[in-house]
Amino acid sequence: MKNNGLDMEKVTYLCRLLFDLTKISVMYIDELDEIQAEFSSHYMTNPFYSDKRSLLTQLSTYPKDISVPVLQHTDNLENYIVVPVIDKKNIVGSILIGPVLYREAEEEIVIGLMKDSHLPPKKKDELLYYYSCIPVVDKITLLNAGALIYFSVYGKELNITDIIEQGLPEDHPSLHVKSHLDITLAKRRQDALIHHDLMIERDLFQCIKEGNKKKLVEMMENFESLFEGEGILSKKSYLRSQKNSIICLIATATRSAIDGGLNPELALTLSDLYIQQLEEAQEIKEVIAIRNKSMYDFAEKVHTSKALGYSRSIVLCINYIFNHIYQNLSLEQLAEKSELHPNYLSKLFKKEVGKSVSQYIREQRIEEAKKLLHLSTYTISEIGTLLNFHDQSYFTTTFKKIVGMTPKQYRNNH
């Protein structure tokens, strides 16, 4: 079957072959955005769109002088790679590979997207099901899929860096930073609005890295005067500008805390939670309170971590246990992570921590169980299973020995 000289049978075969190989949806659309071939494990349209045509029009909109695959993203987490199909120097259609997700769409993220688009709550289950049907692949896999189709259609090798470099055209308004930079710099200097001294900023983050809360409190009490001349990060809203500024502050504080020895997973999760709180704040006083509390919290946690005085090898072990508390853990795994012999690690751990590796893991599992009993709706048996106590009787006995009451008593009291 031919279309403007194009071998449609070949294109259809390629689409089907790629889908069979990757299980990523593939379709070919013509220059009028009409679907000529489609292969997918599901044929659902994202509920965010009124119909598939509005999505296809969005995806097939790219500079017409581009002939190599183009990465396209929607505002709703979906990622595609679009391969323009050219016949006699004219674009006669596109092969769309996707959608894919780079990570699973968590329920909280989907709810956030719904709020942004003002969708009713009744749409949640439909959206969660839609996202559960989309394959999760890494970006390199998607790029390679585009390069493979390109080679199959045109017989030309293509490096994935050639695809990555296909960004916005140089004349796109979003890239006109140079002229804005010059005029903004001139205005700020005329008005004596010079950004704060970077040495002050370094001192603040050094306090967090060292866990020095006393000095940090002194700096935070004089924050506005120390950081006078702070830039404007939103022209439309003072509240938004302050939020953006503090997000930058929290991001850098997080790295400083990690450099100071705080468990990276703990630091990053703490950062996420404070930024989420910040986004919900409606008043400047709330924003300032979150700013100060987040800085103090990082410094306190670094101080606590440093006060333990553990060696690097033991810190690695403890961090690994923290991150994998829901998985099977063994002395051999920890020895491999810390690059020590299991026997030596066992002695070193007992010397520094004051208890055996197995005892420490048991206690950390019970600490996690206490949180789940207090904060979740899991049954006691489910909590025991989640934390690798495969015998409920053993879980109850261990819990009572460490906490002084049974899991049921603990839940009833909290």
C-alpha positions in Angstrom: 0.0 0.0 0.0 1.4 3.4 -1.0 0.7 6.9 0.2 2.5 9.8 -1.6 5.2 7.3 -2.6 5.6 6.1 1.0 5.7 2.4 1.6 2.9 2.2 4.2 3.3 -1.6 4.6 6.9 -1.1 5.7 5.9 1.6 8.2 3.1 -0.5 9.6 5.4 -3.5 9.9 8.0 -1.4 11.7 5.4 -0.1 14.1 4.2 -3.6 14.9 7.7 -5.0 15.3 8.8 -2.3 17.7 5.7 -2.8 19.8 6.2 -6.5 19.9 9.8 -6.0 20.9 9.3 -3.3 23.6 5.6 -3.4 24.5 5.7 0.4 24.1 2.7 1.8 22.1 3.5 2.8 18.6 1.4 4.6 16.0 1.8 6.2 12.6 -0.2 9.4 11.9 -0.4 11.2 8.6 0.1 14.9 7.9 -3.6 15.5 8.9 -3.1 13.8 12.3 -5.2 10.8 11.2 -4.1 7.5 12.7 -3.0 5.1 9.9 -1.6 2.3 12.1 -1.6 1.8 15.9 -0.2 -1.0 18.1 -0.8 -0.9 21.9 -1.6 -3.1 24.8 -4.4 -0.7 25.5 -6.1 2.0 23.4 -7.1 4.3 26.2 -6.8 8.0 25.8 -5.5 9.9 28.8 -8.6 11.2 30.6 -6.9 14.7 30.8 -7.7 15.0 27.0 -11.2 15.4 25.6 -10.1 13.3 22.6 -7.1 11.7 21.0 -6.8 14.3 18.3 -6.0 17.1 20.7 -3.1 14.9 22.0 -1.9 14.0 18.6 -1.9 17.6 17.4 0.2 18.6 20.4 2.7 15.8 19.8 3.1 16.4 16.1 3.8 20.1 16.5 7.6 20.6 16.2 9.8 22.7 13.9 9.3 21.5 10.3 13.0 21.7 9.5 13.8 18.9 12.0 14.2 15.5 10.3 15.6 13.5 13.3 13.5 12.0 16.1 12.2 14.5 18.6 11.5 14.0 22.3 8.1 15.2 23.3 6.5 15.5 26.7 3.0 16.3 27.8 2.1 18.3 30.9 0.8 15.0 32.4 3.9 12.9 32.9 3.8 11.2 29.5 6.9 11.0 27.3 7.1 10.2 23.6 9.6 10.1 20.9 8.3 11.3 17.5 10.0 10.3 14.3 9.1 12.5 11.3 8.4 10.6 8.2 9.7 12.4 5.1 8.9 11.6 1.5 10.4 13.6 -1.3 11.6 16.3 1.3 8.1 16.7 2.6 6.9 15.6 6.1 4.0 13.2 5.3 3.5 11.9 8.8 5.0 10.9 12.1 5.7 7.7 14.0 4.8 8.2 17.7 6.5 5.9 20.2 4.9 6.2 23.6 3.6 7.1 26.0 6.1 5.9 28.6 6.8 7.1 32.1 10.3 7.5 33.5 9.0 6.6 36.9 5.7 5.2 38.3 2.9 7.7 38.7 2.3 7.8 42.5 -1.3 8.5 43.6 -0.2 11.8 45.2 1.2 13.0 41.9 -1.9 12.1 40.0 -4.1 13.9 42.6 -1.8 17.0 42.1 -2.3 16.8 38.4 -6.0 16.6 38.8 -6.0 19.7 40.9 -3.9 21.6 38.4 -6.4 20.7 35.7 -9.5 21.1 37.9 -10.7 17.5 37.3 -13.4 16.2 39.6 -12.3 13.6 42.3 -14.4 10.9 40.6 -11.8 10.8 37.8 -9.1 9.6 40.1 -9.6 5.8 39.7 -9.8 6.2 35.9 -6.5 8.1 35.9 -4.7 5.7 38.2 -5.8 2.9 36.0 -4.6 4.7 32.9 -1.2 5.4 34.3 -0.9 1.8 35.6 -1.2 0.7 31.9 1.7 2.9 30.7 5.1 1.1 30.7 7.9 2.6 32.8 11.2 2.8 30.9 14.3 4.9 31.2 15.0 7.8 28.8 17.9 6.0 27.1 15.6 3.1 26.1 13.1 5.6 24.6 15.9 7.4 22.7 17.2 4.1 21.3 13.8 3.1 20.1 13.6 6.4 18.1 17.1 5.8 16.7 16.2 2.3 15.7 13.1 3.4 13.8 15.0 6.2 12.2 17.6 3.7 10.9 14.9 1.3 9.7 13.2 4.1 7.7 16.2 6.0 6.4 19.1 3.6 6.6 21.1 6.2 8.5 22.9 5.7 11.8 22.0 8.2 14.5 23.6 8.9 17.8 21.2 9.5 20.7 23.0 12.7 21.5 21.8 14.0 18.1 18.2 13.5 19.4 18.9 15.1 22.8 20.4 18.2 21.2 17.1 18.8 19.3 15.8 21.3 21.7 13.9 24.5 21.1 14.9 26.5 18.0 17.4 29.4 18.7 14.8 32.0 18.0 12.3 30.7 20.5 11.2 33.5 22.9 12.0 31.3 26.0 15.6 31.4 25.1 15.9 35.2 25.0 17.9 35.4 28.2 20.9 37.5 27.1 18.9 40.7 26.5 16.9 40.3 29.7 20.1 39.7 31.6 21.8 42.9 30.4 18.8 45.1 31.2 18.1 43.5 34.5 21.7 43.8 35.7 21.7 47.5 34.7 18.5 48.2 36.6 19.6 46.4 39.7 22.9 48.3 39.8 21.1 51.6 39.2 18.9 50.9 42.2 21.7 49.5 44.3 19.9 46.1 44.5 23.0 44.0 44.7 22.6 40.3 45.6 23.7 39.3 49.1 27.4 38.4 49.8 27.9 34.8 48.8 30.2 34.3 51.9 27.2 34.8 54.1 25.4 32.1 52.2 28.3 29.8 52.5 28.4 30.4 56.3 24.8 29.5 56.6 25.2 26.2 54.8 28.4 25.5 56.6 26.3 25.7 59.9 24.0 23.0 58.5 27.0 20.8 57.3 28.5 21.1 60.8 25.2 20.6 62.6 25.9 24.0 64.4 22.3 25.0 65.3 23.4 27.7 67.7 25.1 29.8 65.1 22.4 28.9 62.5 19.7 30.4 64.8 21.7 33.6 65.1 21.9 33.8 61.3 18.2 33.0 60.7 17.1 35.6 63.2 18.9 38.2 61.0 18.0 36.5 57.7 16.3 39.5 56.1 19.1 41.9 56.7 21.9 39.3 55.9 20.2 38.4 52.6 19.2 41.9 51.6 19.0 42.3 47.9 17.6 38.8 47.2 16.4 38.3 43.6 12.9 38.3 42.4 11.9 34.7 41.3 8.4 35.5 40.2 7.1 38.7 38.6 3.5 37.8 39.2 3.4 37.1 42.9 5.4 38.1 45.9 4.3 34.9 47.7 5.3 32.8 44.8 8.7 34.6 44.6 9.3 33.8 48.3 8.3 30.2 47.9 10.7 29.8 44.9 13.5 31.4 46.9 13.0 29.1 49.8 12.8 26.0 47.6 16.3 26.9 46.3 17.4 27.4 50.0 16.0 24.0 51.0 17.6 22.2 48.0 21.1 23.6 48.9 20.6 22.9 52.6 19.7 19.3 51.7 23.0 18.8 50.0 24.9 20.5 52.8 23.2 18.1 55.3 24.2 15.1 53.2 27.8 16.4 53.0 27.6 16.7 56.8 26.9 13.0 57.1 23.1 12.9 57.2 21.5 9.8 55.5 20.8 10.9 51.9 17.4 9.2 51.8 16.4 10.9 55.1 17.7 14.3 53.9 15.9 14.1 50.5 12.7 12.9 52.0 12.8 15.7 54.5 13.4 18.1 51.7 10.4 16.8 49.8 8.1 17.1 52.8 9.1 20.7 53.6 8.7 21.8 49.9 5.2 20.1 49.9 4.3 22.1 53.0 5.7 25.2 51.4 3.5 24.8 48.4 0.4 24.5 50.6 1.2 27.7 52.5 -1.1 30.6 51.8 0.5 33.4 53.9 4.0 34.9 54.1 4.3 34.2 57.8 3.7 30.5 57.1 6.4 30.5 54.4 8.9 32.1 56.8 8.1 29.7 59.5 8.6 26.7 57.2 11.9 28.3 56.0 13.3 28.6 59.5 12.0 25.2 60.7 13.5 23.4 57.7 16.9 24.9 58.3 16.9 24.1 62.0 15.7 20.5 61.4 18.5 19.8 59.0 21.1 21.2 61.4 19.7 19.2 64.3 19.7 16.0 62.4 23.3 16.5 61.2 24.3 17.2 64.8 22.6 14.0 66.1 24.3 12.0 63.3 27.7 13.5 64.1 27.3 13.0 67.8 27.2 9.2 67.3 30.8 9.4 66.1 30.6 6.3 64.0 33.3 5.5 61.5 32.6 5.7 57.7 32.1 2.0 57.4 29.5 1.8 60.2 27.7 4.9 58.8 27.5 3.1 55.5 26.0 0.0 57.2 23.5 2.0 59.2 22.4 4.0 56.1 22.0 0.8 54.2 19.9 -0.8 57.0 17.7 2.4 57.1 17.1 2.4 53.3 16.4 -1.4 53.1 14.6 -2.0 56.4 11.7 -3.7 54.5 14.0 -6.1 52.7 16.0 -9.1 53.8 19.3 -8.0 55.4 22.3 -10.0 56.2 25.8 -9.4 57.6 27.3 -10.5 54.2 25.3 -7.8 52.4 26.5 -5.1 54.8 30.1 -6.4 54.6 30.0 -6.1 50.8 28.6 -2.5 51.0 31.2 -1.5 53.5 34.0 -3.4 51.8 35.0 -5.2 55.0 35.2 -8.9 55.9 32.0 -10.0 57.7 33.9 -11.1 60.8 35.7 -7.8 61.1 32.5 -5.8 60.4 30.7 -7.8 63.1 33.3 -6.9 65.7 33.6 -3.3 64.6 29.8 -2.8 64.7 29.6 -4.2 68.2 32.4 -2.0 69.3 31.0 1.2 67.9 27.3 0.7 68.2 27.3 -1.4 71.4 25.1 -4.2 70.0 25.3 -6.8 67.3 24.3 -6.3 63.7 21.3 -8.6 64.1 20.1 -7.0 67.3 20.4 -3.5 65.7 18.4 -4.6 62.7 15.7 -6.1 64.9 15.4 -2.9 66.9 15.2 -0.8 63.8 12.4 -3.0 62.4 10.5 -2.6 65.7 11.0 1.2 65.5 9.5 1.1 62.0 6.7 -1.2 63.2 5.8 1.4 65.9 5.5 4.1 63.2 3.2 1.9 61.1 1.1 0.9 64.1 0.6 4.6 64.8 0.3 6.1 61.3 -1.0 3.3 59.0 -4.1 1.1 58.8 -2.1 -2.1 58.2 -3.1 -5.0 60.4 -0.6 -6.2 62.9 0.1 -9.4 60.9 0.6 -7.3 57.7 3.1 -5.1 59.5 5.0 -8.1 60.8 5.2 -9.6 57.3 6.2 -6.3 55.7 9.2 -6.1 58.2 10.2 -9.7 57.5 8.9 -11.2 60.8 7.4 -14.1 59.0 6.1 -15.6 62.3 3.5 -13.4 63.9 4.2 -14.9 67.3 7.9 -14.0 67.0 7.0 -10.5 65.9 4.8 -10.0 69.0 7.4 -11.5 71.3 10.2 -9.4 69.9 8.0 -6.2 70.0 7.0 -6.8 73.6 10.6 -7.5 74.6 11.8 -4.2 73.1 8.8 -1.9 73.7 7.4 -3.4 76.9 3.9 -4.0 75.4 2.4 -6.0 72.6 1.8 -4.4 69.2 -2.0 -4.4 69.9 -1.5 -2.6 73.2 0.8 -0.1 71.6 -1.7 0.7 68.8 -4.5 1.1 71.4 -2.4 3.5 73.4 -1.4 5.6 70.5 
